[in-house]
Amino acid sequence: MTRDIHGFHHTGIVTRDLDGLERAYTSLGFTLSPRSRHLLNERPGEPPVPGCTANRCALFGGAYIELLGIVDGSAPDPWRTKAMADGFRLLNFDTGDAEATDRRLADAGLRTSGVLDLERDVETEDGTRTMRARAVHLDPRSTPEAYVGFAQHLTRRYVHQPRYLRHPNGARALEAVLIVVADAEFAAVTARYARILQTAPERQGPRTVLELAAGRLEIVRASDAAEALPGEPVPAASYPAAMTIAVDDVAAARALVEDGGTATREAGGGFFVSARDAWGAGLFFTAHHRTEG
């Protein structure tokens, strides 16, 4: 369905209080990888340097939710995370070839960062190893709806370790990301993502959906946001609003979340946790549909 873009690589929630964000997502039933500091470079070809950020991740084997904390305000900030407000901010797509993706985006008239390098040490069952990845960022001035990037795993096995893929809430996949876009920009933004993802948009109720090989991107006009996300906060004209998490057992996941002290409401065949309780990201929980091999 798509070519160099396969699906989601990760989404990201930015915070100045990583301890608090960790507690919130643990209470929602997610297993989190250990905290890890980043080594980043600002420009292609430069060596990565210790940055101001660290993360913990809810991993699903394919994509993951990154809890990204600014943990050292005096450290370098080569990827300009300090300029981001707290909340759901990052949308990264998975590519098998960052160089090819960067060339294609540039040929399509999009301004990119070029190919950047990322490293961080991770604990594995065989000791400490260095996770490596390559990333391409779109110029954030051209994407007011989110900080959009494309990432290539070089050491996927160090990230998606089997011991972190089992979640008390039964989470199996990051199935969808929903972004809200200002009405005046909706046509242009939808066309941009159709070009980036090389897939045609389809209207499904208030949502315009772009199907990926793994997952889907959902785009909603600001004027339709109340229908798609009733009662939810509206932090900007355009913004990343929600994620859909596929779980093994919706009822069991809902009971666990509510027992942890978080309110839920019905949403289709699943349930929903407000962005007010999930640090800026509305969370839809839906049934995981197994495929027979």
ChimeraX attribute file (.defattr): number of C-alpha atoms within 10 A of each C-alpha:
attribute: neighborCount
match mode: 1-to-1
recipient: residues
	/A:1	12
	/A:2	14
	/A:3	13
	/A:4	17
	/A:5	24
	/A:6	17
	/A:7	25
	/A:8	27
	/A:9	21
	/A:10	22
	/A:11	25
	/A:12	21
	/A:13	23
	/A:14	25
	/A:15	25
	/A:16	18
	/A:17	13
	/A:18	21
	/A:19	12
	/A:20	12
	/A:21	20
	/A:22	21
	/A:23	11
	/A:24	18
	/A:25	19
	/A:26	18
	/A:27	19
	/A:28	24
	/A:29	19
	/A:30	24
	/A:31	24
	/A:32	21
	/A:33	20
	/A:34	11
	/A:35	17
	/A:36	17
	/A:37	21
	/A:38	18
	/A:39	21
	/A:40	23
	/A:41	22
	/A:42	20
	/A:43	15
	/A:44	15
	/A:45	11
	/A:46	11
	/A:47	13
	/A:48	19
	/A:49	17
	/A:50	17
	/A:51	23
	/A:52	23
	/A:53	26
	/A:54	20
	/A:55	24
	/A:56	20
	/A:57	26
	/A:58	25
	/A:59	28
	/A:60	22
	/A:61	18
	/A:62	18
	/A:63	24
	/A:64	21
	/A:65	22
	/A:66	21
	/A:67	24
	/A:68	30
	/A:69	26
	/A:70	21
	/A:71	18
	/A:72	14
	/A:73	12
	/A:74	8
	/A:75	13
	/A:76	18
	/A:77	20
	/A:78	17
	/A:79	17
	/A:80	11
	/A:81	17
	/A:82	18
	/A:83	8
	/A:84	13
	/A:85	12
	/A:86	18
	/A:87	21
	/A:88	28
	/A:89	22
	/A:90	20
	/A:91	21
	/A:92	23
	/A:93	23
	/A:94	22
	/A:95	23
	/A:96	17
	/A:97	17
	/A:98	23
	/A:99	16
	/A:100	13
	/A:101	23
	/A:102	22
	/A:103	14
	/A:104	14
	/A:105	16
	/A:106	14
	/A:107	10
	/A:108	12
	/A:109	8
	/A:110	15
	/A:111	16
	/A:112	17
	/A:113	17
	/A:114	20
	/A:115	23
	/A:116	23
	/A:117	21
	/A:118	20
	/A:119	21
	/A:120	18
	/A:121	16
	/A:122	17
	/A:123	17
	/A:124	14
	/A:125	9
	/A:126	6
	/A:127	7
	/A:128	11
	/A:129	14
	/A:130	14
	/A:131	19
	/A:132	18
	/A:133	17
	/A:134	21
	/A:135	25
	/A:136	25
	/A:137	19
	/A:138	20
	/A:139	15
	/A:140	15
	/A:141	10
	/A:142	14
	/A:143	14
	/A:144	18
	/A:145	23
	/A:146	22
	/A:147	22
	/A:148	19
	/A:149	21
	/A:150	25
	/A:151	26
	/A:152	24
	/A:153	20
	/A:154	16
	/A:155	14
	/A:156	14
	/A:157	12
	/A:158	19
	/A:159	22
	/A:160	19
	/A:161	17
	/A:162	12
	/A:163	12
	/A:164	18
	/A:165	22
	/A:166	18
	/A:167	21
	/A:168	17
	/A:169	25
	/A:170	22
	/A:171	26
	/A:172	22
	/A:173	21
	/A:174	28
	/A:175	22
	/A:176	22
	/A:177	24
	/A:178	24
	/A:179	21
	/A:180	27
	/A:181	28
	/A:182	20
	/A:183	16
	/A:184	10
	/A:185	15
	/A:186	18
	/A:187	12
	/A:188	12
	/A:189	19
	/A:190	20
	/A:191	14
	/A:192	15
	/A:193	16
	/A:194	16
	/A:195	13
	/A:196	18
	/A:197	21
	/A:198	17
	/A:199	18
	/A:200	16
	/A:201	18
	/A:202	12
	/A:203	12
	/A:204	9
	/A:205	11
	/A:206	16
	/A:207	21
	/A:208	19
	/A:209	23
	/A:210	21
	/A:211	21
	/A:212	22
	/A:213	13
	/A:214	18
	/A:215	18
	/A:216	18
	/A:217	21
	/A:218	24
	/A:219	25
	/A:220	27
	/A:221	22
	/A:222	22
	/A:223	14
	/A:224	17
	/A:225	22
	/A:226	15
	/A:227	13
	/A:228	18
	/A:229	20
	/A:230	10
	/A:231	10
	/A:232	14
	/A:233	15
	/A:234	15
	/A:235	11
	/A:236	13
	/A:237	15
	/A:238	21
	/A:239	21
	/A:240	26
	/A:241	30
	/A:242	24
	/A:243	23
	/A:244	21
	/A:245	22
	/A:246	23
	/A:247	24
	/A:248	19
	/A:249	16
	/A:250	20
	/A:251	16
	/A:252	14
	/A:253	24
	/A:254	24
	/A:255	13
	/A:256	18
	/A:257	22
	/A:258	15
	/A:259	12
	/A:260	14
	/A:261	12
	/A:262	17
	/A:263	13
	/A:264	18
	/A:265	12
	/A:266	12
	/A:267	14
	/A:268	10
	/A:269	9
	/A:270	21
	/A:271	19
	/A:272	22
	/A:273	23
	/A:274	23
	/A:275	19
	/A:276	11
	/A:277	17
	/A:278	19
	/A:279	18
	/A:280	20
	/A:281	22
	/A:282	24
	/A:283	21
	/A:284	23
	/A:285	29
	/A:286	23
	/A:287	19
	/A:288	17
	/A:289	10
	/A:290	8
	/A:291	5
	/A:292	4
	/A:293	3
